[in-house]
Amino acid sequence: MLLFELDQHVEKYAATGDHAEHEKVIEIEKEIAELVKHAEELATTEEEKTEIASIGGHFEHIITGFEKASVIEEERAKLATEVLDIAGPK
């Protein structure tokens, strides 16, 4: 459920640049990170530990990509409103 919700907010942020969507993504990311950490604590075999660590790594990769895209979106919005807008900064 959390991954589906995360995906929805990422998509909304990508479409709108809405800062509230960005904050929701960060909030869900923290929840998922806590769940992964808890799962690591519960793992009883090396196979489970390895699989959970792999899931955590994939998730971190996704969040890193989102953070990079967020920076690019902020730069794009700044260029559009402060540099390219004929009326100037608002």
N, C-alpha and C positions, 0 to 999 in steps of 0.2 A: 504494500500500500504506500509506504513512504517513497519508494522509488518512482512509482507512478505519479505521486504528488510532486516530487522533485522535478520530474520530466515536464509536467504541466507548467510549473513556475519558470523553468528554464526557457521553455518555448514562449511563454508570455513575455518574459524579459527580452528575449531576442526580437520579438515582434514589436514591442512598445518602448523598450528602454526604461520602463517604469522602475524607479528605485525601490518601491515597496516589494516588487517581485524579486528583485535582487536580494533584499533582506530576508525574504521568505526562503529563498534558496540556501542562504547561509545558515539560517535557523535549522532547516531540514538536514543540511550537511552535518551540523553538529550532533543532531539526534542520531543519524546513521553512524557517525564515527563512534559515538558512545555505545551503540549496539554492537559494532564490530569489536570494540575493546572488550565488552562484556563477553562476547562469544569467544574471544581469545582466552579469557580467564576460565571459561567453562570447558574448553577443549581438553580432551583426555589423552588423545593419541597424537603422535607426530604428524600423521596424515591429516587429521582435523586441523591442527595448528598451521600446517603448510597451506591447506585450502583456505582457511580463514585469512591468513596473511596475504594470500593471493587476491582474495576478494577485496580486502582493505587496500591493497596496492592499486587495483583497477579503479576503485572508487576515488582514491587520491588523485589518480591520473585524470579522471573525469572532472573533478573539482578544480584541479590546476588549469585545465582547459577552459572551464567556465570563468575562472578568475582572469585569465588572459583575455578572453573575449569581452569581459566586462570592462577591462581597461581600454580596449580598442573602442568599444561602444561609447565610453565616456569621452575619449579623444575625438571621436567622430561627431558627437553631439556638440562638443565645445567648438570644433571647427565650423560646424554648420551654423551655430548661433552667434559666435563671437568673431569669426573671421569671414565667412562667406555671406552672411546676412547683410544686405545693403543697409538695413536700418541700424545695424550695429548691435552691440550687446544689449540685452533686455534687463 
